[in-house]
Amino acid sequence: MNNIITKNHCLYGQVRFILDSDDKYKPIAKDILPITGNNTNVNYGDNSLLERRELYNLIESSTNDLELFEDWLYINYDNINHIKNNISFKNEAEILANVTLDDFAEINIHPFSCNSMYDSVNNKFLRSNKYNAWWECFPTDSLKKFVDVDFNKPVFVWYYFKHLDSFDTENLLKPTSDKICDYFATTDTNFKHFKIDSDPVEHYSEGKIYVFICNVEKETRPF
């Protein structure tokens, strides 16, 4: 996992983001300056934070090739603040009324069926080679959208699978859920609510997984 989350800090690669007084995460200037070539006359303090306009000016005036870094930085700058401002849903109905596909992580891999997770070898069930290959190829970068989710509290997960008709949708849940739990170093104990949607594709290569994760308020139950 490439990022570390605490209450008021988050780390993306070598760039630290701090929660500012206006309730937005902003990067520390001294983490950015070595990458842009220290191209400024401003004497930033050890914990000085950069506004988005300052970021833009530093990147635009740099002689370094920062195209990839610029894309990476702005994506993370926007994502962590978007998630910060949108994770406090009360219940599933509120989520369904407000979340759009843009809020999902798009994972470019065909979902895997739990029917193929294990093989019987010498009277023992072992993870299948196909499952191991799928697990290793599973792209996790887009899951960074959900680094602010507290998996020690009730979680809502919305799965949207695009898959071949030959796959049963309900069989796609466990492999995907296991991979998500592995990425966030958690278990599905607090996955208290979830929703599954799906659409068919004609070719295996067109298969995708979309997932949305957020915290929800704990519901009162009679048991």
N, C-alpha and C positions, 0 to 999 in steps of 0.2 A: 504494500500500500504506500503511495507516494505522498500522502498528506496526513497531517496530524491535527486533530481538532481538540481544542479546549474551549472553555466558555468564551474567552475574550480574544483568542488568538487562533490563527490557522496558518499552516505552512504548506506552500505549494513549491515543490522542488527546493530551491535555496531562497525563495522570496517569502518573507513573513508578512502576513496581513494582521492588522490590529483593529479591534472594534473601536471606532472613534466616538466622540461625544454626540455626533449626529446619528448614531446607531447604524453606521455603515462601516464595512471592513475596507481598510485602505492599506496599500503596501508601504513598507518602511523604505524611505529614500535611499539609505545606505546599502540596501540589498539590490536596488535597481541600478545605482550609479556605476558600479564596476562593469555591468553588462552594456550600458550605453556609452561607456568610455569617459565617465566623469565629466561630461560636456556641459558644465554649468558653473556659474560664478557664485551661486547661492551656497552658503555654508550651512548645510543641513545638520541638525543635531543627531545624536545617536538614535533617537526614537521619533524623528520627524516623519510625518506621513505625507504621502503625495495624493493630491486631488487628481481626478481624471485629466483635466486640462494640463496639469504639470507633467503627467505621464506622457501625454501626446507631444508636448513641446520637447521633452528630453529625447524621445524616440525619433521625432522628425529631424532634430538637429544633429543626431549622431551620424558618424561616418561608418559605423559598423553595420553589417548586414543583419538587420533585426526583424526581417519579415515574419519568420516563424515565431520568434519571441513575442512580437507584437500581437500576433493572433492569439497565442497562448495566454498572454497577460490579460488582454481585454476580455477574453472568454471567461477566465477565472475571476476577474474583477467583477464582471456582471453576474456570473453564476452564483457566487457566494452571497452576494447581496440580494439577488432574486430569491434564493432559497431562504435566506435569513428572514425576508419579509413575507414569505408565503408558506411557512411550515405549520402555522398554528390554526389548523382546522379543528372544528368541534366534532364533526361526525361525518359519516360517509356521504350523506345527502349534500352537505356543504361542499365536499370535495367534487362530487359529480357535477355540481352546478357551476364550479369555477375553473376546474382544470381542463386544459386543452392538450392536444397532442404535442405541442411545443414544450410542455412541461415534462414530458416523458424522456427518459434516456433511450436512445435508439441504438440497438445492439445488432450489428450486421453479421448475424450467424443464424442458420436455421435452428429452431429449437429441437431439443433432444427428447426422445421418449424414455420414460422410466422402464419400459419393457425391455430396453436394450442396455440397461445400466450394468448388469451383471451376467457373468457366464459361470456355468458349473464346471469346475476343474477338480478332478479327483475328489468328488463329493463335497467340494467346498465352493461357496459362491464368492467369486472375485470380481473386482471391477473389470469390465470388458475393455478391450483395446480401443474399440470405437468410442466408448465413453471417455476414456483417458485422452484420446486425441481431441475430442470435442472440448473437453475441459481445458486443455492446454491452449486451444485456439480461441477460446471465448474472449472477445475483446472487452476489457473492463473500463477503459478510459472514460466512457460516457457516464459511468456510475458516480463519478466525482460530483455530479450535480447534487448528490444526496449526502454529502459529507457532514452536513449539519444535523442530520436525523439522529435522535437519541434512541439507540436500540435497547436501552434499559427501560424505556417507556413504551406504552402501546403504540403500535405501528400499523399503518394502512398500506397495503401494497396492491397496486393495480397492474395486472399483466395484460398485454395485448400481443397475441401471437399471430404471425403470418406464416402459414405452413401448408404443406401438401395435404390434400384431402385424405390421404392414406394414414395420417397421424390423428389419433384421438386427442382432442384439445386438453382434456383433463390429465392425460399422461405426460404432458409437457411441463407441468408445474414443478414437480420435485427436483429434476435436474437444474432447472433455472434457479429455483429458490436456494438450493444447496450452494450453487456458485455465488449467488449474491451474499449469502451468509459467510462464505469463505472470504470473499473480498473485504467485507466489513468486520471480519473476525468476530462474528456473533453467531447466535442461533436463531431459529424462528420462534422461540418461546413467546416473544411479544408481538408476533405477527397476528394481532387480534382480529383484524378485518382484512379481507382481500376480495378482489373482483377479477374475473377473467373474461376477456373478449378475444375473438379471433376472426380472421378472414382467410380464405384459401388463396394459394398461389399455384401457378402452373408448373413452375420449375423449382427444384430444391435450392438453387442459387438465389432465388428471390425471397427465400425465407428470412424473417427477421423477428427479433424480440423487442418489444417496447415495454418499459417498466416505469412506474411512478411510485415513489415511496415518500411517506410523510408521517409525522406524529399526529395522533388524534387524542382527544380527551377520553379518558377511561369511562366506559359506560357502566351504569349501575345494572347489575344482573341479580336475579332472585336466587342464584346458586353459585 
